[in-house]
């Protein structure tokens, strides 16, 4: 259930209420008793942790994380390019080069 913040327009009293989405809004102030409570907009208080989509896709400005030193292409791809292989895998451009429909 979400927590909603309310403030009284008349006396300035503020309080948070745990309510269902289907619950009616609070209208009467607990402090002054007048029907002048309004729901406030406030920032959500949560933090994304772990190595999920946020850390890999958005946390660093949308860029992919840099591989650690010594990592990169698999050894099979390195040896195929050194040997002058003409297989379809060795000749195909990597995604991101603008060759496939998803990159255009």
LUMVEXBA-827401 format. One record per residue (C-alpha): residue in one letter; x, y, z. Coordinates in steps of 0.2 Angstrom, whole numbers, plus 5000, padded with zeros to 4 digits. Example, Ala and Ser with C-alpha at 12.3 -4.5 7.8 and 13.67 -1.06 7.14 Angstrom:
<"A",<5062,4978,5039>> <"S",<5068,4995,5036>> 
***
This chain:
<"X",<5000,5000,5000>> <"X",<5007,5017,4996>> <"X",<5010,5031,5009>> <"X",<5001,5048,5005>> <"X",<5006,5064,5012>> <"X",<4992,5077,5016>> <"X",<4993,5095,5022>> <"X",<4979,5106,5029>> <"X",<4976,5122,5019>> <"X",<4970,5131,5035>> <"X",<4982,5126,5049>> <"X",<4997,5119,5040>> <"X",<4995,5102,5049>> <"X",<5005,5088,5039>> <"X",<5003,5069,5041>> <"X",<5007,5053,5031>> <"X",<4993,5040,5029>> <"X",<4995,5022,5023>> <"X",<4980,5020,5011>> <"X",<4974,5008,4997>> <"X",<4973,5015,4980>> <"X",<4954,5013,4981>> <"X",<4952,5022,4998>> <"X",<4944,5039,4998>> <"X",<4956,5054,5000>> <"X",<4957,5061,5018>> <"X",<4947,5078,5018>> <"X",<4945,5082,5037>> <"X",<4960,5089,5046>> <"X",<4964,5080,5063>> <"X",<4971,5095,5071>> <"X",<4958,5109,5066>> <"X",<4943,5098,5061>> <"X",<4940,5108,5045>> <"X",<4938,5099,5028>> <"X",<4953,5107,5020>> <"X",<4966,5093,5018>> <"X",<4975,5091,5002>> <"X",<4986,5077,4995>> <"X",<5004,5082,4992>> <"X",<5015,5076,4978>> <"X",<5031,5069,4985>> <"X",<5046,5060,4978>> <"X",<5047,5041,4980>> <"X",<5059,5035,4992>> <"X",<5067,5019,4985>> <"X",<5084,5015,4979>> <"X",<5088,5002,4965>> <"X",<5102,4990,4970>> <"X",<5110,4975,4963>> <"X",<5116,4971,4945>> <"X",<5099,4971,4936>> <"X",<5093,4982,4922>> <"X",<5096,4998,4931>> <"X",<5114,4996,4934>> <"X",<5118,4989,4917>> <"X",<5107,5000,4906>> <"X",<5104,5017,4915>> <"X",<5115,5020,4929>> <"X",<5130,5025,4919>> <"X",<5121,5036,4907>> <"X",<5115,5022,4895>> <"X",<5133,5016,4891>> <"X",<5138,4998,4893>> <"X",<5150,4994,4907>> <"X",<5168,4993,4901>> <"X",<5176,4976,4902>> <"X",<5189,4973,4914>> <"X",<5207,4972,4908>> <"X",<5211,4955,4900>> <"X",<5192,4953,4895>> <"X",<5184,4957,4879>> <"X",<5182,4946,4863>> <"X",<5182,4927,4866>> <"X",<5198,4918,4862>> <"X",<5189,4909,4847>> <"X",<5185,4926,4839>> <"X",<5203,4932,4841>> <"X",<5211,4917,4833>> <"X",<5198,4917,4819>> <"X",<5202,4935,4814>> <"X",<5221,4931,4815>> <"X",<5220,4916,4804>> <"X",<5210,4926,4791>> <"X",<5195,4916,4792>> <"X",<5181,4920,4780>> <"X",<5166,4912,4790>> <"X",<5150,4922,4791>> <"X",<5153,4925,4810>> <"X",<5171,4933,4807>> <"X",<5165,4944,4793>> <"X",<5148,4950,4801>> <"X",<5149,4967,4809>> <"X",<5146,4969,4827>> <"X",<5129,4975,4833>> <"X",<5130,4994,4835>> <"X",<5139,4997,4818>> <"X",<5122,5001,4810>> <"X",<5122,4986,4799>> <"X",<5106,4977,4807>> <"X",<5088,4984,4807>> <"X",<5089,4987,4826>> <"X",<5104,4998,4824>> <"X",<5097,5010,4811>> 
***
